[in-house]
Amino acid sequence: MYKSFYAEGALPFPLSRAASVQDEDSYLLVGGSNIETGEYVSTVMRFDPLEETFVIMPNVRLQVARGFATAMLVDALAFHECPEN
């Protein structure tokens, strides 16, 4: 069992309260709170292990900015398509 953790890569902005979820050989940070502004964000970031940086995924966003959320990957075929707002 691991008894410690370490930081990897710089975030595009200071972030807290984001959900994390494993994505193949990397992981995603979903939503959270921008520490500088105190506002919740709708961004989804993916850690690039080769570059050791977080990249904001330009075509993936939460519909509502939020923190303290839970995230999990599911097969898209399990859900009906959501209507555009």
Gaussian input, Z-matrix of N, CA and C with variables (Angstrom, degrees):
# hf/3-21g

backbone

0 1
 N
 C     1     B1
 C     2     B2     1     A1
 N     3     B3     2     A2     1     D1
 C     4     B4     3     A3     2     D2
 C     5     B5     4     A4     3     D3
 N     6     B6     5     A5     4     D4
 C     7     B7     6     A6     5     D5
 C     8     B8     7     A7     6     D6
 N     9     B9     8     A8     7     D7
 C    10    B10     9     A9     8     D8
 C    11    B11    10    A10     9     D9
 N    12    B12    11    A11    10    D10
 C    13    B13    12    A12    11    D11
 C    14    B14    13    A13    12    D12
 N    15    B15    14    A14    13    D13
 C    16    B16    15    A15    14    D14
 C    17    B17    16    A16    15    D15
 N    18    B18    17    A17    16    D16
 C    19    B19    18    A18    17    D17
 C    20    B20    19    A19    18    D18
 N    21    B21    20    A20    19    D19
 C    22    B22    21    A21    20    D20
 C    23    B23    22    A22    21    D21
 N    24    B24    23    A23    22    D22
 C    25    B25    24    A24    23    D23
 C    26    B26    25    A25    24    D24
 N    27    B27    26    A26    25    D25
 C    28    B28    27    A27    26    D26
 C    29    B29    28    A28    27    D27
 N    30    B30    29    A29    28    D28
 C    31    B31    30    A30    29    D29
 C    32    B32    31    A31    30    D30
 N    33    B33    32    A32    31    D31
 C    34    B34    33    A33    32    D32
 C    35    B35    34    A34    33    D33
 N    36    B36    35    A35    34    D34
 C    37    B37    36    A36    35    D35
 C    38    B38    37    A37    36    D36
 N    39    B39    38    A38    37    D37
 C    40    B40    39    A39    38    D38
 C    41    B41    40    A40    39    D39
 N    42    B42    41    A41    40    D40
 C    43    B43    42    A42    41    D41
 C    44    B44    43    A43    42    D42
 N    45    B45    44    A44    43    D43
 C    46    B46    45    A45    44    D44
 C    47    B47    46    A46    45    D45
 N    48    B48    47    A47    46    D46
 C    49    B49    48    A48    47    D47
 C    50    B50    49    A49    48    D48
 N    51    B51    50    A50    49    D49
 C    52    B52    51    A51    50    D50
 C    53    B53    52    A52    51    D51
 N    54    B54    53    A53    52    D52
 C    55    B55    54    A54    53    D53
 C    56    B56    55    A55    54    D54
 N    57    B57    56    A56    55    D55
 C    58    B58    57    A57    56    D56
 C    59    B59    58    A58    57    D57
 N    60    B60    59    A59    58    D58
 C    61    B61    60    A60    59    D59
 C    62    B62    61    A61    60    D60
 N    63    B63    62    A62    61    D61
 C    64    B64    63    A63    62    D62
 C    65    B65    64    A64    63    D63
 N    66    B66    65    A65    64    D64
 C    67    B67    66    A66    65    D65
 C    68    B68    67    A67    66    D66
 N    69    B69    68    A68    67    D67
 C    70    B70    69    A69    68    D68
 C    71    B71    70    A70    69    D69
 N    72    B72    71    A71    70    D70
 C    73    B73    72    A72    71    D71
 C    74    B74    73    A73    72    D72
 N    75    B75    74    A74    73    D73
 C    76    B76    75    A75    74    D74
 C    77    B77    76    A76    75    D75
 N    78    B78    77    A77    76    D76
 C    79    B79    78    A78    77    D77
 C    80    B80    79    A79    78    D78
 N    81    B81    80    A80    79    D79
 C    82    B82    81    A81    80    D80
 C    83    B83    82    A82    81    D81
 N    84    B84    83    A83    82    D82
 C    85    B85    84    A84    83    D83
 C    86    B86    85    A85    84    D84
 N    87    B87    86    A86    85    D85
 C    88    B88    87    A87    86    D86
 C    89    B89    88    A88    87    D87
 N    90    B90    89    A89    88    D88
 C    91    B91    90    A90    89    D89
 C    92    B92    91    A91    90    D90
 N    93    B93    92    A92    91    D91
 C    94    B94    93    A93    92    D92
 C    95    B95    94    A94    93    D93
 N    96    B96    95    A95    94    D94
 C    97    B97    96    A96    95    D95
 C    98    B98    97    A97    96    D96
 N    99    B99    98    A98    97    D97
 C   100   B100    99    A99    98    D98
 C   101   B101   100   A100    99    D99
 N   102   B102   101   A101   100   D100
 C   103   B103   102   A102   101   D101
 C   104   B104   103   A103   102   D102
 N   105   B105   104   A104   103   D103
 C   106   B106   105   A105   104   D104
 C   107   B107   106   A106   105   D105
 N   108   B108   107   A107   106   D106
 C   109   B109   108   A108   107   D107
 C   110   B110   109   A109   108   D108
 N   111   B111   110   A110   109   D109
 C   112   B112   111   A111   110   D110
 C   113   B113   112   A112   111   D111
 N   114   B114   113   A113   112   D112
 C   115   B115   114   A114   113   D113
 C   116   B116   115   A115   114   D114
 N   117   B117   116   A116   115   D115
 C   118   B118   117   A117   116   D116
 C   119   B119   118   A118   117   D117
 N   120   B120   119   A119   118   D118
 C   121   B121   120   A120   119   D119
 C   122   B122   121   A121   120   D120
 N   123   B123   122   A122   121   D121
 C   124   B124   123   A123   122   D122
 C   125   B125   124   A124   123   D123
 N   126   B126   125   A125   124   D124
 C   127   B127   126   A126   125   D125
 C   128   B128   127   A127   126   D126
 N   129   B129   128   A128   127   D127
 C   130   B130   129   A129   128   D128
 C   131   B131   130   A130   129   D129
 N   132   B132   131   A131   130   D130
 C   133   B133   132   A132   131   D131
 C   134   B134   133   A133   132   D132
 N   135   B135   134   A134   133   D133
 C   136   B136   135   A135   134   D134
 C   137   B137   136   A136   135   D135
 N   138   B138   137   A137   136   D136
 C   139   B139   138   A138   137   D137
 C   140   B140   139   A139   138   D138
 N   141   B141   140   A140   139   D139
 C   142   B142   141   A141   140   D140
 C   143   B143   142   A142   141   D141
 N   144   B144   143   A143   142   D142
 C   145   B145   144   A144   143   D143
 C   146   B146   145   A145   144   D144
 N   147   B147   146   A146   145   D145
 C   148   B148   147   A147   146   D146
 C   149   B149   148   A148   147   D147
 N   150   B150   149   A149   148   D148
 C   151   B151   150   A150   149   D149
 C   152   B152   151   A151   150   D150
 N   153   B153   152   A152   151   D151
 C   154   B154   153   A153   152   D152
 C   155   B155   154   A154   153   D153
 N   156   B156   155   A155   154   D154
 C   157   B157   156   A156   155   D155
 C   158   B158   157   A157   156   D156
 N   159   B159   158   A158   157   D157
 C   160   B160   159   A159   158   D158
 C   161   B161   160   A160   159   D159
 N   162   B162   161   A161   160   D160
 C   163   B163   162   A162   161   D161
 C   164   B164   163   A163   162   D162
 N   165   B165   164   A164   163   D163
 C   166   B166   165   A165   164   D164
 C   167   B167   166   A166   165   D165
 N   168   B168   167   A167   166   D166
 C   169   B169   168   A168   167   D167
 C   170   B170   169   A169   168   D168
 N   171   B171   170   A170   169   D169
 C   172   B172   171   A171   170   D170
 C   173   B173   172   A172   171   D171
 N   174   B174   173   A173   172   D172
 C   175   B175   174   A174   173   D173
 C   176   B176   175   A175   174   D174
 N   177   B177   176   A176   175   D175
 C   178   B178   177   A177   176   D176
 C   179   B179   178   A178   177   D177
 N   180   B180   179   A179   178   D178
 C   181   B181   180   A180   179   D179
 C   182   B182   181   A181   180   D180
 N   183   B183   182   A182   181   D181
 C   184   B184   183   A183   182   D182
 C   185   B185   184   A184   183   D183
 N   186   B186   185   A185   184   D184
 C   187   B187   186   A186   185   D185
 C   188   B188   187   A187   186   D186
 N   189   B189   188   A188   187   D187
 C   190   B190   189   A189   188   D188
 C   191   B191   190   A190   189   D189
 N   192   B192   191   A191   190   D190
 C   193   B193   192   A192   191   D191
 C   194   B194   193   A193   192   D192
 N   195   B195   194   A194   193   D193
 C   196   B196   195   A195   194   D194
 C   197   B197   196   A196   195   D195
 N   198   B198   197   A197   196   D196
 C   199   B199   198   A198   197   D197
 C   200   B200   199   A199   198   D198
 N   201   B201   200   A200   199   D199
 C   202   B202   201   A201   200   D200
 C   203   B203   202   A202   201   D201
 N   204   B204   203   A203   202   D202
 C   205   B205   204   A204   203   D203
 C   206   B206   205   A205   204   D204
 N   207   B207   206   A206   205   D205
 C   208   B208   207   A207   206   D206
 C   209   B209   208   A208   207   D207
 N   210   B210   209   A209   208   D208
 C   211   B211   210   A210   209   D209
 C   212   B212   211   A211   210   D210
 N   213   B213   212   A212   211   D211
 C   214   B214   213   A213   212   D212
 C   215   B215   214   A214   213   D213
 N   216   B216   215   A215   214   D214
 C   217   B217   216   A216   215   D215
 C   218   B218   217   A217   216   D216
 N   219   B219   218   A218   217   D217
 C   220   B220   219   A219   218   D218
 C   221   B221   220   A220   219   D219
 N   222   B222   221   A221   220   D220
 C   223   B223   222   A222   221   D221
 C   224   B224   223   A223   222   D222
 N   225   B225   224   A224   223   D223
 C   226   B226   225   A225   224   D224
 C   227   B227   226   A226   225   D225
 N   228   B228   227   A227   226   D226
 C   229   B229   228   A228   227   D227
 C   230   B230   229   A229   228   D228
 N   231   B231   230   A230   229   D229
 C   232   B232   231   A231   230   D230
 C   233   B233   232   A232   231   D231
 N   234   B234   233   A233   232   D232
 C   235   B235   234   A234   233   D233
 C   236   B236   235   A235   234   D234
 N   237   B237   236   A236   235   D235
 C   238   B238   237   A237   236   D236
 C   239   B239   238   A238   237   D237
 N   240   B240   239   A239   238   D238
 C   241   B241   240   A240   239   D239
 C   242   B242   241   A241   240   D240
 N   243   B243   242   A242   241   D241
 C   244   B244   243   A243   242   D242
 C   245   B245   244   A244   243   D243
 N   246   B246   245   A245   244   D244
 C   247   B247   246   A246   245   D245
 C   248   B248   247   A247   246   D246
 N   249   B249   248   A248   247   D247
 C   250   B250   249   A249   248   D248
 C   251   B251   250   A250   249   D249
 N   252   B252   251   A251   250   D250
 C   253   B253   252   A252   251   D251
 C   254   B254   253   A253   252   D252

   B1=1.4448
   B2=1.5233
   B3=1.3420
   B4=1.4536
   B5=1.5165
   B6=1.3209
   B7=1.4592
   B8=1.5188
   B9=1.3229
   B10=1.4524
   B11=1.5259
   B12=1.3099
   B13=1.4536
   B14=1.5200
   B15=1.3108
   B16=1.4443
   B17=1.5185
   B18=1.3119
   B19=1.4575
   B20=1.5182
   B21=1.3169
   B22=1.4557
   B23=1.5080
   B24=1.3098
   B25=1.4545
   B26=1.5081
   B27=1.3071
   B28=1.4515
   B29=1.5217
   B30=1.3043
   B31=1.4569
   B32=1.5225
   B33=1.3390
   B34=1.4686
   B35=1.5285
   B36=1.3312
   B37=1.4669
   B38=1.5280
   B39=1.3328
   B40=1.4697
   B41=1.5286
   B42=1.3227
   B43=1.4535
   B44=1.5223
   B45=1.3199
   B46=1.4636
   B47=1.5241
   B48=1.3207
   B49=1.4642
   B50=1.5244
   B51=1.3322
   B52=1.4671
   B53=1.5245
   B54=1.3168
   B55=1.4641
   B56=1.5249
   B57=1.3143
   B58=1.4661
   B59=1.5187
   B60=1.3169
   B61=1.4577
   B62=1.5257
   B63=1.3212
   B64=1.4577
   B65=1.5175
   B66=1.3322
   B67=1.4597
   B68=1.5152
   B69=1.3361
   B70=1.4581
   B71=1.5286
   B72=1.3400
   B73=1.4684
   B74=1.5268
   B75=1.3107
   B76=1.4564
   B77=1.5295
   B78=1.3108
   B79=1.4522
   B80=1.5218
   B81=1.3267
   B82=1.4573
   B83=1.5169
   B84=1.3274
   B85=1.4557
   B86=1.5170
   B87=1.3213
   B88=1.4598
   B89=1.5241
   B90=1.3438
   B91=1.4570
   B92=1.5104
   B93=1.3154
   B94=1.4505
   B95=1.5161
   B96=1.3033
   B97=1.4596
   B98=1.5238
   B99=1.3266
   B100=1.4554
   B101=1.5245
   B102=1.3193
   B103=1.4613
   B104=1.5290
   B105=1.3253
   B106=1.4670
   B107=1.5217
   B108=1.3369
   B109=1.4672
   B110=1.5215
   B111=1.3387
   B112=1.4550
   B113=1.5168
   B114=1.3275
   B115=1.4582
   B116=1.5288
   B117=1.3360
   B118=1.4568
   B119=1.5249
   B120=1.3388
   B121=1.4625
   B122=1.5227
   B123=1.3204
   B124=1.4592
   B125=1.5276
   B126=1.3045
   B127=1.4654
   B128=1.5272
   B129=1.3279
   B130=1.4597
   B131=1.5251
   B132=1.3231
   B133=1.4672
   B134=1.5198
   B135=1.3187
   B136=1.4649
   B137=1.5146
   B138=1.3283
   B139=1.4563
   B140=1.5105
   B141=1.3245
   B142=1.4626
   B143=1.5241
   B144=1.3555
   B145=1.4573
   B146=1.5273
   B147=1.3213
   B148=1.4695
   B149=1.5222
   B150=1.3223
   B151=1.4659
   B152=1.5245
   B153=1.3441
   B154=1.4644
   B155=1.5236
   B156=1.3403
   B157=1.4575
   B158=1.5248
   B159=1.3121
   B160=1.4527
   B161=1.5152
   B162=1.3250
   B163=1.4524
   B164=1.5322
   B165=1.3204
   B166=1.4601
   B167=1.5190
   B168=1.3190
   B169=1.4569
   B170=1.5346
   B171=1.3376
   B172=1.4650
   B173=1.5248
   B174=1.3079
   B175=1.4694
   B176=1.5207
   B177=1.3366
   B178=1.4576
   B179=1.5220
   B180=1.3332
   B181=1.4560
   B182=1.5201
   B183=1.3052
   B184=1.4562
   B185=1.5286
   B186=1.3066
   B187=1.4672
   B188=1.5209
   B189=1.3288
   B190=1.4583
   B191=1.5286
   B192=1.3275
   B193=1.4652
   B194=1.5211
   B195=1.3477
   B196=1.4651
   B197=1.5253
   B198=1.3182
   B199=1.4534
   B200=1.5112
   B201=1.2964
   B202=1.4587
   B203=1.5293
   B204=1.3181
   B205=1.4649
   B206=1.5282
   B207=1.3074
   B208=1.4550
   B209=1.5163
   B210=1.3209
   B211=1.4645
   B212=1.5175
   B213=1.3241
   B214=1.4600
   B215=1.5165
   B216=1.3118
   B217=1.4523
   B218=1.5191
   B219=1.3199
   B220=1.4575
   B221=1.5227
   B222=1.3160
   B223=1.4556
   B224=1.5240
   B225=1.3226
   B226=1.4643
   B227=1.5218
   B228=1.3198
   B229=1.4634
   B230=1.5328
   B231=1.3108
   B232=1.4610
   B233=1.5284
   B234=1.3240
   B235=1.4634
   B236=1.5146
   B237=1.3200
   B238=1.4580
   B239=1.5130
   B240=1.2993
   B241=1.4596
   B242=1.5260
   B243=1.3218
   B244=1.4666
   B245=1.5173
   B246=1.3292
   B247=1.4639
   B248=1.5195
   B249=1.3193
   B250=1.4655
   B251=1.5132
   B252=1.3295
   B253=1.4802
   B254=1.4865
   A1=108.80
   A2=115.24
   A3=120.05
   A4=110.14
   A5=115.97
   A6=120.23
   A7=111.86
   A8=116.75
   A9=119.64
   A10=109.04
   A11=115.35
   A12=120.85
   A13=107.60
   A14=116.19
   A15=120.31
   A16=109.03
   A17=116.11
   A18=121.96
   A19=109.97
   A20=115.39
   A21=120.87
   A22=109.16
   A23=116.75
   A24=121.17
   A25=114.26
   A26=113.89
   A27=120.80
   A28=110.15
   A29=116.05
   A30=121.85
   A31=109.31
   A32=118.36
   A33=120.33
   A34=112.68
   A35=116.85
   A36=122.32
   A37=107.18
   A38=117.88
   A39=120.47
   A40=110.25
   A41=117.86
   A42=121.88
   A43=111.06
   A44=115.48
   A45=121.22
   A46=107.65
   A47=116.87
   A48=123.70
   A49=114.12
   A50=117.79
   A51=121.34
   A52=109.75
   A53=115.71
   A54=121.04
   A55=107.55
   A56=117.12
   A57=120.22
   A58=108.67
   A59=114.57
   A60=120.59
   A61=108.63
   A62=116.00
   A63=120.67
   A64=109.73
   A65=116.32
   A66=123.33
   A67=107.89
   A68=116.51
   A69=123.59
   A70=109.60
   A71=117.83
   A72=120.94
   A73=112.22
   A74=117.30
   A75=121.93
   A76=109.11
   A77=116.23
   A78=120.44
   A79=109.71
   A80=114.24
   A81=122.15
   A82=109.60
   A83=116.30
   A84=122.95
   A85=106.09
   A86=116.55
   A87=122.42
   A88=109.69
   A89=115.40
   A90=120.07
   A91=112.15
   A92=115.78
   A93=121.36
   A94=111.12
   A95=115.30
   A96=122.27
   A97=109.91
   A98=116.20
   A99=121.33
   A100=106.96
   A101=117.18
   A102=121.60
   A103=111.70
   A104=117.53
   A105=120.18
   A106=112.41
   A107=117.41
   A108=120.36
   A109=112.88
   A110=116.81
   A111=120.90
   A112=113.53
   A113=117.42
   A114=121.73
   A115=110.88
   A116=115.18
   A117=119.96
   A118=109.03
   A119=116.02
   A120=121.64
   A121=109.90
   A122=115.80
   A123=121.67
   A124=111.60
   A125=117.24
   A126=120.94
   A127=112.28
   A128=113.52
   A129=122.60
   A130=105.50
   A131=116.64
   A132=121.69
   A133=109.56
   A134=115.42
   A135=121.52
   A136=108.24
   A137=116.24
   A138=120.35
   A139=108.62
   A140=116.82
   A141=122.88
   A142=107.24
   A143=118.00
   A144=119.80
   A145=114.44
   A146=117.84
   A147=119.83
   A148=111.60
   A149=116.28
   A150=121.52
   A151=112.78
   A152=116.34
   A153=122.95
   A154=111.99
   A155=114.43
   A156=121.18
   A157=109.20
   A158=115.61
   A159=121.55
   A160=108.45
   A161=116.36
   A162=122.06
   A163=108.13
   A164=116.49
   A165=119.99
   A166=107.61
   A167=116.46
   A168=121.67
   A169=107.70
   A170=118.19
   A171=120.73
   A172=114.73
   A173=118.63
   A174=121.03
   A175=113.35
   A176=116.87
   A177=120.82
   A178=108.27
   A179=116.57
   A180=121.73
   A181=109.09
   A182=115.84
   A183=120.44
   A184=108.09
   A185=117.54
   A186=119.62
   A187=110.95
   A188=116.04
   A189=121.90
   A190=108.00
   A191=116.65
   A192=120.25
   A193=108.68
   A194=116.67
   A195=119.07
   A196=110.45
   A197=114.16
   A198=122.36
   A199=108.69
   A200=117.31
   A201=124.09
   A202=112.01
   A203=118.12
   A204=121.79
   A205=110.18
   A206=115.22
   A207=122.53
   A208=107.06
   A209=117.40
   A210=121.22
   A211=109.63
   A212=115.63
   A213=121.05
   A214=108.48
   A215=116.16
   A216=121.23
   A217=108.91
   A218=116.16
   A219=121.84
   A220=108.23
   A221=116.10
   A222=121.30
   A223=108.94
   A224=117.73
   A225=121.91
   A226=111.85
   A227=117.76
   A228=120.52
   A229=112.22
   A230=117.19
   A231=120.91
   A232=112.17
   A233=117.83
   A234=121.54
   A235=110.97
   A236=115.05
   A237=120.40
   A238=108.37
   A239=116.50
   A240=120.63
   A241=109.93
   A242=116.37
   A243=121.35
   A244=109.14
   A245=117.92
   A246=120.12
   A247=110.49
   A248=115.69
   A249=120.72
   A250=108.38
   A251=116.55
   A252=120.56
   A253=110.38
   D1=139.39
   D2=177.78
   D3=-77.79
   D4=138.58
   D5=-179.45
   D6=-114.51
   D7=6.43
   D8=178.97
   D9=-153.11
   D10=170.93
   D11=176.71
   D12=-139.77
   D13=167.19
   D14=177.74
   D15=-141.68
   D16=156.84
   D17=-179.05
   D18=-85.10
   D19=143.41
   D20=176.75
   D21=-127.46
   D22=125.27
   D23=171.94
   D24=67.17
   D25=153.54
   D26=179.50
   D27=-86.14
   D28=142.09
   D29=174.67
   D30=-84.51
   D31=152.53
   D32=177.19
   D33=-63.73
   D34=-24.24
   D35=175.58
   D36=-155.50
   D37=156.45
   D38=-179.37
   D39=-61.25
   D40=130.19
   D41=-171.74
   D42=-134.45
   D43=141.23
   D44=171.44
   D45=-141.14
   D46=167.72
   D47=174.64
   D48=61.97
   D49=23.57
   D50=177.75
   D51=-86.94
   D52=150.54
   D53=172.38
   D54=-84.71
   D55=149.72
   D56=176.34
   D57=-126.06
   D58=147.61
   D59=-179.64
   D60=-148.73
   D61=137.44
   D62=179.43
   D63=-71.12
   D64=139.25
   D65=178.41
   D66=-136.64
   D67=96.97
   D68=-176.91
   D69=53.55
   D70=-116.97
   D71=-176.94
   D72=-93.30
   D73=16.21
   D74=-176.47
   D75=-141.30
   D76=-161.70
   D77=174.74
   D78=-152.87
   D79=161.22
   D80=-179.85
   D81=-112.44
   D82=146.78
   D83=168.68
   D84=-110.58
   D85=125.30
   D86=-172.71
   D87=-117.85
   D88=123.04
   D89=178.55
   D90=62.40
   D91=-150.66
   D92=179.86
   D93=115.15
   D94=-167.61
   D95=-178.39
   D96=-124.27
   D97=129.05
   D98=174.84
   D99=-72.34
   D100=116.09
   D101=-175.12
   D102=-62.71
   D103=-34.06
   D104=-178.17
   D105=-70.15
   D106=-39.17
   D107=-175.83
   D108=-101.12
   D109=-20.18
   D110=-176.62
   D111=78.64
   D112=1.01
   D113=-177.86
   D114=-90.37
   D115=145.82
   D116=172.90
   D117=-69.98
   D118=151.12
   D119=-179.20
   D120=-120.00
   D121=158.82
   D122=179.73
   D123=-109.19
   D124=9.92
   D125=-175.67
   D126=-75.44
   D127=154.36
   D128=170.50
   D129=-123.70
   D130=123.52
   D131=-178.88
   D132=-116.28
   D133=144.33
   D134=177.32
   D135=-116.78
   D136=134.98
   D137=176.74
   D138=-79.98
   D139=126.07
   D140=176.14
   D141=-95.14
   D142=104.76
   D143=-175.49
   D144=-66.86
   D145=-25.02
   D146=179.02
   D147=-74.12
   D148=-40.95
   D149=179.93
   D150=-90.88
   D151=-12.94
   D152=-176.38
   D153=54.61
   D154=46.52
   D155=177.45
   D156=-137.90
   D157=161.83
   D158=172.66
   D159=-97.81
   D160=136.67
   D161=-178.73
   D162=-119.50
   D163=127.26
   D164=175.09
   D165=-71.19
   D166=127.85
   D167=179.85
   D168=-80.62
   D169=110.14
   D170=-170.60
   D171=-66.74
   D172=-26.20
   D173=-176.52
   D174=-103.63
   D175=11.18
   D176=-178.63
   D177=-129.78
   D178=119.50
   D179=178.58
   D180=-144.84
   D181=155.26
   D182=170.33
   D183=-74.10
   D184=145.82
   D185=176.36
   D186=-68.53
   D187=-30.70
   D188=178.63
   D189=-128.92
   D190=127.18
   D191=177.45
   D192=-62.69
   D193=135.60
   D194=-178.45
   D195=-160.24
   D196=158.62
   D197=172.58
   D198=-125.42
   D199=174.95
   D200=-179.96
   D201=59.60
   D202=26.27
   D203=-177.99
   D204=-89.02
   D205=170.46
   D206=172.84
   D207=-113.88
   D208=138.17
   D209=-179.80
   D210=-127.28
   D211=146.01
   D212=173.41
   D213=-153.39
   D214=149.19
   D215=176.73
   D216=-86.82
   D217=134.98
   D218=176.78
   D219=-135.09
   D220=158.25
   D221=177.59
   D222=-68.92
   D223=123.94
   D224=-177.84
   D225=-60.05
   D226=-25.64
   D227=-179.75
   D228=-69.01
   D229=-13.67
   D230=-178.98
   D231=-78.50
   D232=-9.50
   D233=-176.06
   D234=-125.97
   D235=151.70
   D236=173.26
   D237=-74.57
   D238=155.34
   D239=178.31
   D240=-65.82
   D241=136.34
   D242=179.15
   D243=-83.71
   D244=140.66
   D245=177.13
   D246=-70.04
   D247=150.47
   D248=176.93
   D249=-73.43
   D250=142.42
   D251=176.15
   D252=-94.51

